[in-house]
Amino acid sequence: MRYIDTGARDPGHAVATWLGAVLLPDVVEARIQSGFYSREVLPLFVGPFATLAALGAPVRVVIGSNDGGTVASHLDELLAALQMPRVNANLGVVYFAGAFFHPKTYHFRRADGSQAAYIGSANFTLPGIAKHVEAGITLDTRDGDPQHILDEIAAATDAWFTPGRPGIEVINDGADVVRLLADGIVRAAPLPRPPCPTGRGGQAPQRPGLAPLVAINAPPPAPVAARPIAVAPASTPLPTMQQTPPYPPYMWFAPGANTPTKGAGALTGTSLGGATGLILRLNRDNDRHWRNAPGTANVSIPVSTASTLRFGIYGPRARPRAEFELQIRYVDNNSDLRAPVDETGIMSFGFTPGDAGHADLRLVLPKAPIVDLRGQLNAQGKRLPQALDLALLEWPSPATPNFRLTFVDPASGLGTAIDGIWQNAVAANQLASRGACWLPVGVSPAW
């Protein structure tokens, strides 16, 4: 048993840090109760939820919509992260008149039967797990804590799904979210923040602020029209570990890997949820080989994809790096032109002392295959890809452990289709990052 309290601003006491240490590939059941929930918490859970979905394992989440404050679109994204509807996954929203649903418990059962749990004040929100002053207790049967107490924590969550229990609305799919929105149990937009009280002279009180203790990035969006499917984990999950500090808890490493991981060995076995990769908006950095400009071409990769990758350590700056084969092609209405397979790597910068960077992930675009494609396109008199075009980056999986990059003629049928997906993501504020949105299943032509 351990008492954790972020009043002293120690990142080791943040619930996000505890979650990062517990949410390992050996987790086979997950249960959460929380008075409040918001989508910004999801990056830490997308990978584990996808793995549990692939296994058909139990996940039960009960959240409050106290005074109807939970946002409908946030529930859609939670449904997608849970990969619902599916057997053994339950999501419920509790709303009482004149009273709050206010517990905060997180419970996980591992493949060996051991259990870990947190009970405290931290809601299933980004500020709750990573910023606010929160306090609670963690328990773990591996540390000798009583099994019957952890069993009771799990049973209390499960009990909310007893048929006929008052106060809870069970959600199975997006239609249920629409129903709750129509009934006023959830809302379409977040509640406005109340005005800050004023003091002497009508001025707001001057008080110190709090910086986040753990960095968590924006989660993958989950369009209702494209519910996720799971990519099955490797038949034997590979061992992973965290190295915090200096690296954040969403980064996983191969134990003892002092060189970059490669191919299937660079994957944790989790998926991107409902996406099979990214739709990229090309820019002047990553179109340079098409322009025959000097320098290295890189694609910025959303940090929310990091849980799918299993890094090793590279170079004197001890940068996280994972290496893969890369297939590259160009597609229009009449052509599917291929370049020779080359090597690429995803690397993160800016975590170790003296290393420049913004804690971002970058995928290298090798020059040789693009030069090859450029020659093919020039020989046929076709337009070359350029900045602001869209391209498809398909993610590696245990079954196909390599990246696949498709440059697309914007005037083609595929170009029109992915432009529509991009514009819809922009309008819905569902970009994965400034230069990417999520690639739904079935959009990319077969390789």
VOPAGU-2260 file (C-alpha; in pm, 1 decimal, decimal comma):
REM VOPAGU-2260
SITE   aa  ch    i         X         Y         Z
SITE  MET   A    0       0,0       0,0       0,0
SITE  ARG   A    1     128,0     345,9     -86,8
SITE  TYR   A    2      -3,0     695,4     -19,1
SITE  ILE   A    3      40,6     934,1    -313,4
SITE  ASP   A    4     -15,4    1309,4    -290,1
SITE  THR   A    5      75,7    1565,8    -555,7
SITE  GLY   A    6      71,5    1856,4    -313,8
SITE  ALA   A    7     452,7    1843,3    -309,4
SITE  ARG   A    8     451,5    1849,5    -695,4
SITE  ASP   A    9     644,2    1525,4    -729,5
SITE  PRO   A   10     563,5    1364,9   -1069,4
SITE  GLY   A   11     617,0    1026,2    -908,8
SITE  HIS   A   12     298,9    1085,4    -707,1
SITE  ALA   A   13      80,7    1168,1   -1009,6
SITE  VAL   A   14    -185,8     911,3   -1091,1
SITE  ALA   A   15     -69,5     927,9   -1454,0
SITE  THR   A   16     270,9     801,6   -1343,4
SITE  TRP   A   17     112,2     515,6   -1149,3
SITE  LEU   A   18    -108,3     431,0   -1446,2
SITE  GLY   A   19     192,5     426,7   -1675,5
SITE  ALA   A   20     363,1     176,9   -1446,9
SITE  VAL   A   21      55,6     -47,1   -1414,0
SITE  LEU   A   22     -90,7     -39,3   -1765,7
SITE  LEU   A   23     147,0    -301,1   -1903,9
SITE  PRO   A   24      69,7    -566,8   -2166,5
SITE  ASP   A   25      -5,7    -821,0   -1890,7
SITE  VAL   A   26    -324,2    -637,4   -1783,9
SITE  VAL   A   27    -626,6    -854,7   -1866,7
SITE  GLU   A   28    -908,8    -663,4   -1692,7
SITE  ALA   A   29    -972,0    -292,5   -1631,4
SITE  ARG   A   30   -1232,3    -110,7   -1422,5
SITE  ILE   A   31   -1277,0     263,4   -1366,6
SITE  GLN   A   32   -1521,3     468,9   -1161,5
SITE  SER   A   33   -1499,3     846,9   -1187,5
SITE  GLY   A   34   -1722,0    1139,2   -1101,0
SITE  PHE   A   35   -1598,6    1334,1   -1402,5
SITE  TYR   A   36   -1450,1    1242,4   -1740,2
SITE  SER   A   37   -1303,7    1430,2   -2037,6
SITE  ARG   A   38   -1144,4    1309,4   -2361,5
SITE  GLU   A   39    -796,2    1452,2   -2288,8
SITE  VAL   A   40    -726,4    1157,6   -2056,8
SITE  LEU   A   41    -754,1     897,8   -2334,6
SITE  PRO   A   42    -394,7     885,1   -2472,2
SITE  LEU   A   43    -279,5     683,1   -2173,9
SITE  PHE   A   44    -560,8     431,8   -2228,9
SITE  VAL   A   45    -601,4     395,7   -2607,8
SITE  GLY   A   46    -330,3     130,7   -2639,9
SITE  PRO   A   47    -430,7     -76,7   -2333,7
SITE  PHE   A   48    -801,2     -58,0   -2425,2
SITE  ALA   A   49    -720,8    -177,6   -2778,6
SITE  THR   A   50    -521,0    -471,7   -2644,6
SITE  LEU   A   51    -802,9    -567,5   -2406,7
SITE  ALA   A   52   -1052,5    -545,2   -2693,6
SITE  ALA   A   53    -836,6    -772,5   -2908,1
SITE  LEU   A   54    -834,7   -1025,7   -2624,4
SITE  GLY   A   55   -1209,2    -991,2   -2560,3
SITE  ALA   A   56   -1113,6    -902,9   -2202,2
SITE  PRO   A   57   -1339,6    -732,5   -1945,7
SITE  VAL   A   58   -1341,3    -352,1   -1927,6
SITE  ARG   A   59   -1600,0    -168,5   -1719,1
SITE  VAL   A   60   -1616,4     210,4   -1694,5
SITE  VAL   A   61   -1868,4     409,5   -1491,5
SITE  ILE   A   62   -1857,3     788,2   -1509,7
SITE  GLY   A   63   -2072,7    1064,1   -1371,3
SITE  SER   A   64   -2260,9    1323,1   -1570,3
SITE  ASN   A   65   -2314,1    1536,4   -1264,8
SITE  ASP   A   66   -2561,7    1815,7   -1346,3
SITE  GLY   A   67   -2550,4    1683,5   -1701,9
SITE  GLY   A   68   -2193,7    1803,8   -1751,9
SITE  THR   A   69   -2043,7    1516,2   -1953,8
SITE  VAL   A   70   -1990,3    1598,5   -2323,2
SITE  ALA   A   71   -2152,0    1370,0   -2581,9
SITE  SER   A   72   -1860,5    1376,4   -2827,9
SITE  HIS   A   73   -1622,6    1280,3   -2546,4
SITE  LEU   A   74   -1839,4     974,5   -2483,5
SITE  ASP   A   75   -1818,9     886,9   -2854,0
SITE  GLU   A   76   -1440,8     887,3   -2830,7
SITE  LEU   A   77   -1447,9     674,8   -2515,4
SITE  LEU   A   78   -1680,3     427,1   -2690,2
SITE  ALA   A   79   -1437,0     406,9   -2978,6
SITE  ALA   A   80   -1135,8     363,7   -2750,5
SITE  LEU   A   81   -1321,3      80,0   -2576,1
SITE  GLN   A   82   -1404,7     -60,4   -2922,2
SITE  MET   A   83   -1771,4     -92,4   -2833,0
SITE  PRO   A   84   -2006,9    -253,7   -2882,4
SITE  ARG   A   85   -1829,2    -575,2   -2790,6
SITE  VAL   A   86   -1866,3    -860,5   -2547,0
SITE  ASN   A   87   -1714,7    -793,8   -2202,2
SITE  ALA   A   88   -1704,2    -415,2   -2239,5
SITE  ASN   A   89   -1945,8    -200,7   -2036,3
SITE  LEU   A   90   -1983,2     174,9   -2020,6
SITE  GLY   A   91   -2229,7     353,2   -1797,2
SITE  VAL   A   92   -2317,2     714,7   -1715,9
SITE  VAL   A   93   -2462,5     795,4   -1373,8
SITE  TYR   A   94   -2681,3    1102,8   -1315,3
SITE  PHE   A   95   -2873,6    1161,6    -992,0
SITE  ALA   A   96   -3100,9    1453,4    -912,4
SITE  GLY   A   97   -2956,7    1662,1    -630,1
SITE  ALA   A   98   -2653,3    1438,6    -571,0
SITE  PHE   A   99   -2323,1    1363,3    -738,8
SITE  PHE   A  100   -2173,4    1034,0    -846,1
SITE  HIS   A  101   -1827,0    1103,2    -707,9
SITE  PRO   A  102   -1600,2     795,0    -662,7
SITE  LYS   A  103   -1254,9     777,5    -820,3
SITE  THR   A  104   -1124,2     422,7    -841,6
SITE  TYR   A  105    -902,7     249,0   -1096,1
SITE  HIS   A  106    -865,9    -129,8   -1082,2
SITE  PHE   A  107    -659,2    -365,2   -1300,9
SITE  ARG   A  108    -617,7    -741,5   -1295,8
SITE  ARG   A  109    -311,3    -903,0   -1453,6
SITE  ALA   A  110    -267,6   -1232,2   -1637,6
SITE  ASP   A  111    -104,7   -1389,6   -1331,2
SITE  GLY   A  112    -412,8   -1307,0   -1118,9
SITE  SER   A  113    -251,9   -1021,1    -926,3
SITE  GLN   A  114    -444,0    -695,3    -889,3
SITE  ALA   A  115    -359,3    -325,9    -858,7
SITE  ALA   A  116    -588,4     -37,1    -771,0
SITE  TYR   A  117    -598,5     333,8    -692,0
SITE  ILE   A  118    -858,6     490,8    -462,9
SITE  GLY   A  119    -848,7     865,7    -414,0
SITE  SER   A  120    -950,2    1203,8    -546,9
SITE  ALA   A  121    -822,4    1191,0    -908,7
SITE  ASN   A  122   -1098,0    1196,7   -1169,6
SITE  PHE   A  123   -1075,5    1031,0   -1512,5
SITE  THR   A  124    -962,6    1364,3   -1658,5
SITE  LEU   A  125    -628,8    1504,3   -1766,3
SITE  PRO   A  126    -604,4    1754,1   -1476,7
SITE  GLY   A  127    -710,3    1481,0   -1233,8
SITE  ILE   A  128    -437,1    1234,4   -1325,6
SITE  ALA   A  129    -160,8    1476,6   -1424,1
SITE  LYS   A  130    -203,9    1829,5   -1285,3
SITE  HIS   A  131    -434,4    1898,2    -991,0
SITE  VAL   A  132    -339,1    1850,5    -628,5
SITE  GLU   A  133    -478,0    1501,4    -566,2
SITE  ALA   A  134    -429,8    1240,7    -296,9
SITE  GLY   A  135    -505,3     873,9    -270,0
SITE  ILE   A  136    -390,6     522,0    -191,9
SITE  THR   A  137    -251,2     261,8    -431,2
SITE  LEU   A  138    -276,6    -109,5    -354,5
SITE  ASP   A  139    -120,3    -410,7    -519,8
SITE  THR   A  140    -149,6    -775,7    -426,5
SITE  ARG   A  141     208,2    -819,0    -551,5
SITE  ASP   A  142     308,0    -598,8    -257,2
SITE  GLY   A  143     107,5    -804,6     -10,0
SITE  ASP   A  144    -210,3    -594,2      -0,9
SITE  PRO   A  145    -524,6    -796,4      80,9
SITE  GLN   A  146    -682,6    -961,7    -219,9
SITE  HIS   A  147   -1031,8    -935,6     -73,7
SITE  ILE   A  148   -1007,2    -555,0     -63,3
SITE  LEU   A  149    -911,6    -539,3    -431,0
SITE  ASP   A  150   -1186,9    -786,8    -512,1
SITE  GLU   A  151   -1432,1    -550,3    -341,6
SITE  ILE   A  152   -1310,6    -256,6    -552,9
SITE  ALA   A  153   -1369,4    -455,5    -871,1
SITE  ALA   A  154   -1705,7    -583,4    -753,3
SITE  ALA   A  155   -1826,8    -231,8    -668,1
SITE  THR   A  156   -1764,9    -123,8   -1027,5
SITE  ASP   A  157   -1929,0    -435,2   -1172,6
SITE  ALA   A  158   -2234,7    -388,1    -949,9
SITE  TRP   A  159   -2335,8     -74,3   -1140,2
SITE  PHE   A  160   -2424,5    -296,6   -1435,7
SITE  THR   A  161   -2673,8    -503,2   -1236,3
SITE  PRO   A  162   -3000,1    -481,5   -1435,2
SITE  GLY   A  163   -3242,5    -225,6   -1295,9
SITE  ARG   A  164   -2993,2     -35,4   -1083,2
SITE  PRO   A  165   -3123,3     321,5   -1050,2
SITE  GLY   A  166   -2925,8     621,9   -1168,3
SITE  ILE   A  167   -2715,0     457,0   -1439,1
SITE  GLU   A  168   -2761,1     478,8   -1815,8
SITE  VAL   A  169   -2586,8     192,1   -1995,9
SITE  ILE   A  170   -2421,3     293,4   -2322,5
SITE  ASN   A  171   -2349,1      41,1   -2597,2
SITE  ASP   A  172   -2310,3     256,8   -2906,5
SITE  GLY   A  173   -2345,2     604,3   -3052,3
SITE  ALA   A  174   -2725,1     578,1   -3064,9
SITE  ASP   A  175   -2728,5     560,7   -2685,2
SITE  VAL   A  176   -2518,7     877,6   -2668,6
SITE  VAL   A  177   -2768,1    1054,7   -2897,2
SITE  ARG   A  178   -3049,8     939,8   -2667,9
SITE  LEU   A  179   -2875,2    1074,0   -2357,1
SITE  LEU   A  180   -2812,0    1403,8   -2534,3
SITE  ALA   A  181   -3181,0    1434,0   -2626,0
SITE  ASP   A  182   -3278,7    1351,8   -2265,2
SITE  GLY   A  183   -3046,2    1617,2   -2119,1
SITE  ILE   A  184   -2829,1    1364,7   -1935,7
SITE  VAL   A  185   -2520,8    1472,7   -2131,9
SITE  ARG   A  186   -2454,8    1793,2   -2323,8
SITE  ALA   A  187   -2326,9    1891,3   -2666,1
SITE  ALA   A  188   -2051,9    2126,9   -2549,2
SITE  PRO   A  189   -1848,0    2168,1   -2229,8
SITE  LEU   A  190   -1990,7    2379,6   -1952,4
SITE  PRO   A  191   -1847,0    2732,8   -1949,3
SITE  ARG   A  192   -1601,8    2802,6   -1672,1
SITE  PRO   A  193   -1748,5    3015,5   -1392,7
SITE  PRO   A  194   -1608,9    3367,6   -1361,9
SITE  CYS   A  195   -1323,3    3412,4   -1118,8
SITE  PRO   A  196   -1425,8    3603,5    -803,7
SITE  THR   A  197   -1284,9    3952,4    -767,5
SITE  GLY   A  198   -1127,1    4110,4    -464,9
SITE  ARG   A  199   -1003,8    4456,4    -381,8
SITE  GLY   A  200   -1034,6    4702,6    -666,0
SITE  GLY   A  201   -1235,9    4452,5    -870,1
SITE  GLN   A  202    -923,4    4252,7    -952,8
SITE  ALA   A  203    -898,8    3874,6    -961,8
SITE  PRO   A  204    -688,6    3736,5    -675,2
SITE  GLN   A  205    -323,4    3691,1    -761,2
SITE  ARG   A  206    -250,3    3328,4    -687,1
SITE  PRO   A  207      22,2    3085,7    -801,3
SITE  GLY   A  208     -59,9    2844,4   -1083,8
SITE  LEU   A  209      20,9    2475,4   -1128,2
SITE  ALA   A  210     200,4    2325,3   -1425,6
SITE  PRO   A  211     115,1    1969,7   -1532,6
SITE  LEU   A  212     330,4    1706,3   -1363,5
SITE  VAL   A  213     306,1    1462,2   -1655,8
SITE  ALA   A  214     268,7    1548,9   -2025,3
SITE  ILE   A  215     -27,1    1380,7   -2193,6
SITE  ASN   A  216    -107,5    1459,1   -2558,2
SITE  ALA   A  217    -433,2    1489,8   -2750,5
SITE  PRO   A  218    -601,3    1152,5   -2810,1
SITE  PRO   A  219    -686,3    1004,8   -3147,3
SITE  PRO   A  220   -1032,6    1117,3   -3253,6
SITE  ALA   A  221   -1301,6     857,1   -3305,6
SITE  PRO   A  222   -1552,9     949,5   -3577,6
SITE  VAL   A  223   -1887,2     783,8   -3517,9
SITE  ALA   A  224   -1890,5     669,2   -3880,6
SITE  ALA   A  225   -1569,8     471,9   -3840,5
SITE  ARG   A  226   -1582,1     263,7   -3525,2
SITE  PRO   A  227   -1249,3     101,2   -3444,5
SITE  ILE   A  228   -1146,8    -254,1   -3499,0
SITE  ALA   A  229    -860,2    -413,7   -3316,5
SITE  VAL   A  230    -526,4    -517,0   -3452,5
SITE  ALA   A  231    -449,5    -837,8   -3267,3
SITE  PRO   A  232    -147,1    -826,4   -3042,2
SITE  ALA   A  233     152,2   -1045,1   -3105,4
SITE  SER   A  234      87,0   -1404,2   -2999,4
SITE  THR   A  235     352,2   -1363,8   -2729,6
SITE  PRO   A  236     359,0   -1000,8   -2607,7
SITE  LEU   A  237     711,5    -865,5   -2597,2
SITE  PRO   A  238     841,2    -731,1   -2265,2
SITE  THR   A  239     827,6    -355,1   -2223,9
SITE  MET   A  240     937,2    -106,7   -1961,4
SITE  GLN   A  241     923,1     264,7   -1888,4
SITE  GLN   A  242    1215,2     494,2   -1819,1
SITE  THR   A  243    1066,8     785,8   -1628,8
SITE  PRO   A  244    1250,0    1015,6   -1595,5
SITE  PRO   A  245    1366,6    1138,6   -1840,5
SITE  TYR   A  246    1111,5     992,4   -2082,7
SITE  PRO   A  247     732,7    1036,2   -2046,1
SITE  PRO   A  248     505,2     751,3   -1928,9
SITE  TYR   A  249     344,2     706,3   -2271,9
SITE  MET   A  250     678,2     582,4   -2413,6
SITE  TRP   A  251     760,9     212,7   -2389,9
SITE  PHE   A  252    1106,9      60,5   -2425,4
SITE  ALA   A  253    1250,4    -283,7   -2486,9
SITE  PRO   A  254    1427,5    -381,9   -2163,3
SITE  GLY   A  255    1801,7    -333,2   -2195,8
SITE  ALA   A  256    1778,6    -206,4   -2556,0
SITE  ASN   A  257    2087,1       9,7   -2603,7
SITE  THR   A  258    2032,6      13,0   -2980,1
SITE  PRO   A  259    1717,6      89,4   -3181,9
SITE  THR   A  260    1445,9    -174,2   -3193,6
SITE  LYS   A  261    1352,3    -309,9   -3536,0
SITE  GLY   A  262    1042,2    -431,8   -3719,5
SITE  ALA   A  263     810,4    -654,6   -3516,9
SITE  GLY   A  264    1045,0    -608,1   -3220,1
SITE  ALA   A  265     965,2    -235,7   -3229,0
SITE  LEU   A  266     592,0    -288,6   -3167,8
SITE  THR   A  267     404,7    -319,2   -2839,2
SITE  GLY   A  268     125,7    -510,4   -3015,5
SITE  THR   A  269    -143,5    -245,4   -2960,6
SITE  SER   A  270    -328,8     -70,2   -3242,7
SITE  LEU   A  271    -441,7     283,2   -3325,6
SITE  GLY   A  272    -801,1     196,2   -3238,9
SITE  GLY   A  273   -1029,1     275,6   -3533,9
SITE  ALA   A  274    -746,7     401,2   -3753,4
SITE  THR   A  275    -503,7     210,9   -3973,2
SITE  GLY   A  276    -260,9     501,1   -3989,0
SITE  LEU   A  277    -252,3     870,5   -4074,6
SITE  ILE   A  278    -354,2    1100,3   -4356,2
SITE  LEU   A  279     -62,6    1343,9   -4380,6
SITE  ARG   A  280     -67,3    1701,6   -4507,7
SITE  LEU   A  281     268,5    1744,0   -4681,7
SITE  ASN   A  282     472,9    2052,7   -4604,3
SITE  ARG   A  283     797,2    2219,4   -4712,4
SITE  ASP   A  284     996,4    2000,7   -4476,8
SITE  ASN   A  285     880,4    1662,5   -4600,4
SITE  ASP   A  286     834,9    1740,8   -4973,0
SITE  ARG   A  287    1199,9    1842,5   -5013,0
SITE  HIS   A  288    1306,4    1526,2   -5199,0
SITE  TRP   A  289    1030,7    1586,2   -5453,5
SITE  ARG   A  290    1171,4    1939,0   -5502,6
SITE  ASN   A  291    1527,8    1805,5   -5511,4
SITE  ALA   A  292    1605,5    2033,8   -5216,1
SITE  PRO   A  293    1890,6    1960,6   -4973,2
SITE  GLY   A  294    1843,7    1828,9   -4621,2
SITE  THR   A  295    1661,8    1548,4   -4439,9
SITE  ALA   A  296    1289,4    1504,1   -4493,2
SITE  ASN   A  297    1087,5    1419,9   -4180,9
SITE  VAL   A  298     722,1    1362,9   -4098,5
SITE  SER   A  299     603,6    1476,5   -3755,4
SITE  ILE   A  300     418,4    1188,0   -3590,6
SITE  PRO   A  301     142,7    1249,6   -3330,1
SITE  VAL   A  302     268,0    1160,0   -2984,2
SITE  SER   A  303     -62,0     981,7   -2920,6
SITE  THR   A  304      67,0     699,6   -3144,3
SITE  ALA   A  305     363,9     633,2   -2914,3
SITE  SER   A  306     194,2     354,0   -2718,1
SITE  THR   A  307     206,9     133,6   -3030,9
SITE  LEU   A  308     587,1     154,2   -3044,2
SITE  ARG   A  309     858,8     -22,0   -2845,0
SITE  PHE   A  310    1172,1     191,8   -2849,3
SITE  GLY   A  311    1541,8     132,3   -2803,3
SITE  ILE   A  312    1808,9     393,0   -2725,8
SITE  TYR   A  313    2008,2     558,8   -3003,4
SITE  GLY   A  314    2324,5     769,4   -3008,2
SITE  PRO   A  315    2507,2     991,2   -2759,5
SITE  ARG   A  316    2189,1    1191,3   -2686,5
SITE  ALA   A  317    2009,3     870,1   -2581,1
SITE  ARG   A  318    1716,0     934,8   -2811,2
SITE  PRO   A  319    1428,9     681,9   -2829,2
SITE  ARG   A  320    1432,7     518,6   -3174,6
SITE  ALA   A  321    1245,6     239,3   -3353,6
SITE  GLU   A  322    1338,8     126,8   -3706,1
SITE  PHE   A  323    1124,2     -24,8   -3981,1
SITE  GLU   A  324    1120,4    -108,5   -4348,2
SITE  LEU   A  325     930,0     147,6   -4555,4
SITE  GLN   A  326     730,4      80,0   -4872,3
SITE  ILE   A  327     657,0     385,6   -5089,1
SITE  ARG   A  328     426,7     423,5   -5389,8
SITE  TYR   A  329     237,2     682,4   -5596,7
SITE  VAL   A  330    -131,4     633,5   -5684,6
SITE  ASP   A  331    -361,1     811,3   -5932,0
SITE  ASN   A  332    -662,0     696,0   -6132,4
SITE  ASN   A  333    -446,6     495,0   -6371,6
SITE  SER   A  334    -119,3     420,1   -6191,5
SITE  ASP   A  335      20,0     242,8   -5889,2
SITE  LEU   A  336     392,1     312,6   -5913,8
SITE  ARG   A  337     627,6     149,4   -5663,5
SITE  ALA   A  338     974,7     238,8   -5535,9
SITE  PRO   A  339    1228,6      -5,4   -5390,8
SITE  VAL   A  340    1179,1     -83,5   -5020,7
SITE  ASP   A  341    1400,5     129,1   -4795,5
SITE  GLU   A  342    1464,6     179,0   -4424,3
SITE  THR   A  343    1316,6     440,7   -4194,1
SITE  GLY   A  344    1312,5     520,6   -3824,3
SITE  ILE   A  345    1091,7     699,5   -3572,2
SITE  MET   A  346    1291,1     897,5   -3320,4
SITE  SER   A  347    1205,3    1136,0   -3038,3
SITE  PHE   A  348    1402,5    1444,0   -2946,5
SITE  GLY   A  349    1443,5    1678,5   -2653,4
SITE  PHE   A  350    1417,9    1459,1   -2343,7
SITE  THR   A  351    1779,3    1422,0   -2236,8
SITE  PRO   A  352    2002,4    1708,7   -2114,5
SITE  GLY   A  353    2132,9    1920,3   -2399,7
SITE  ASP   A  354    1921,0    1751,9   -2667,6
SITE  ALA   A  355    1740,8    2001,8   -2887,6
SITE  GLY   A  356    1379,3    1932,0   -2972,8
SITE  HIS   A  357    1025,2    1962,1   -2847,1
SITE  ALA   A  358     960,9    1608,0   -2721,4
SITE  ASP   A  359     823,6    1528,1   -3065,4
SITE  LEU   A  360     832,5    1213,1   -3277,6
SITE  ARG   A  361     975,2    1225,0   -3630,6
SITE  LEU   A  362     970,7     966,4   -3907,1
SITE  VAL   A  363    1253,3     995,5   -4161,8
SITE  LEU   A  364    1160,2     993,9   -4530,3
SITE  PRO   A  365    1455,0     834,3   -4713,7
SITE  LYS   A  366    1567,1    1006,9   -5032,7
SITE  ALA   A  367    1639,6     712,7   -5264,1
SITE  PRO   A  368    1284,9     573,4   -5310,3
SITE  ILE   A  369    1137,4     919,9   -5365,2
SITE  VAL   A  370    1405,4     996,9   -5624,6
SITE  ASP   A  371    1312,7     668,6   -5794,6
SITE  LEU   A  372     942,5     759,2   -5800,3
SITE  ARG   A  373    1024,3    1111,7   -5914,5
SITE  GLY   A  374    1204,5     966,8   -6216,0
SITE  GLN   A  375     908,3     742,4   -6298,1
SITE  LEU   A  376     662,8    1031,5   -6275,2
SITE  ASN   A  377     880,9    1264,2   -6482,4
SITE  ALA   A  378     917,7     997,1   -6750,5
SITE  GLN   A  379     536,8     972,6   -6773,7
SITE  GLY   A  380     482,4    1349,0   -6759,7
SITE  LYS   A  381     285,0    1328,3   -6436,8
SITE  ARG   A  382     253,1    1593,1   -6168,9
SITE  LEU   A  383     492,9    1555,6   -5873,2
SITE  PRO   A  384     365,8    1556,0   -5513,7
SITE  GLN   A  385     417,5    1885,4   -5332,6
SITE  ALA   A  386     342,6    2071,2   -5009,7
SITE  LEU   A  387     -28,9    2077,6   -4913,5
SITE  ASP   A  388     -96,8    1747,8   -5094,5
SITE  LEU   A  389    -230,5    1461,1   -4882,7
SITE  ALA   A  390     -53,7    1127,3   -4841,8
SITE  LEU   A  391    -141,0     802,6   -4659,5
SITE  LEU   A  392      88,4     656,9   -4393,3
SITE  GLU   A  393     -23,6     306,9   -4293,7
SITE  TRP   A  394      90,2     187,5   -3952,7
SITE  PRO   A  395     289,9    -129,3   -3886,5
SITE  SER   A  396     124,4    -419,6   -3708,1
SITE  PRO   A  397     257,6    -751,6   -3576,8
SITE  ALA   A  398     127,8    -913,5   -3896,7
SITE  THR   A  399     279,6    -647,2   -4127,5
SITE  PRO   A  400     562,8    -484,2   -3930,2
SITE  ASN   A  401     654,3    -209,7   -4176,9
SITE  PHE   A  402     534,1     139,6   -4267,9
SITE  ARG   A  403     361,4     194,4   -4603,9
SITE  LEU   A  404     348,5     544,5   -4754,1
SITE  THR   A  405     121,7     634,3   -5046,6
SITE  PHE   A  406     156,1     964,8   -5232,2
SITE  VAL   A  407    -175,3    1049,2   -5399,9
SITE  ASP   A  408    -267,8    1258,0   -5704,0
SITE  PRO   A  409    -506,8    1521,7   -5560,2
SITE  ALA   A  410    -718,2    1509,7   -5879,9
SITE  SER   A  411    -775,9    1133,6   -5852,1
SITE  GLY   A  412   -1077,0     965,1   -5699,2
SITE  LEU   A  413    -865,9     862,5   -5399,4
SITE  GLY   A  414    -737,0    1219,3   -5369,6
SITE  THR   A  415   -1092,5    1352,1   -5356,4
SITE  ALA   A  416   -1194,3    1091,1   -5098,6
SITE  ILE   A  417    -911,7    1161,5   -4856,6
SITE  ASP   A  418    -956,5    1537,3   -4898,1
SITE  GLY   A  419   -1313,8    1488,5   -4778,5
SITE  ILE   A  420   -1193,8    1293,1   -4475,0
SITE  TRP   A  421    -940,0    1565,5   -4401,1
SITE  GLN   A  422   -1192,6    1847,8   -4431,1
SITE  ASN   A  423   -1438,5    1665,4   -4205,8
SITE  ALA   A  424   -1164,6    1613,7   -3944,3
SITE  VAL   A  425   -1077,6    1983,3   -3958,7
SITE  ALA   A  426   -1442,5    2088,3   -3924,7
SITE  ALA   A  427   -1494,9    1852,2   -3629,7
SITE  ASN   A  428   -1168,8    1959,4   -3461,7
SITE  GLN   A  429   -1053,2    1597,4   -3482,1
SITE  LEU   A  430    -705,9    1627,5   -3629,5
SITE  ALA   A  431    -449,9    1391,5   -3480,1
SITE  SER   A  432    -194,6    1672,9   -3495,1
SITE  ARG   A  433    -147,3    1993,6   -3691,5
SITE  GLY   A  434     -34,8    1800,6   -3999,6
SITE  ALA   A  435    -225,9    1472,1   -3975,3
SITE  CYS   A  436    -567,8    1318,0   -3930,0
SITE  TRP   A  437    -660,4     954,5   -3873,5
SITE  LEU   A  438    -682,7     712,7   -4166,9
SITE  PRO   A  439   -1001,7     503,3   -4145,1
SITE  VAL   A  440   -1011,4     135,0   -4228,7
SITE  GLY   A  441   -1060,7      47,3   -4595,7
SITE  VAL   A  442    -952,0     378,9   -4752,0
SITE  SER   A  443    -604,0     287,7   -4875,0
SITE  PRO   A  444    -586,0      67,5   -5187,8
SITE  ALA   A  445    -446,9    -281,7   -5133,4
SITE  TRP   A  446     -72,5    -315,6   -5161,8
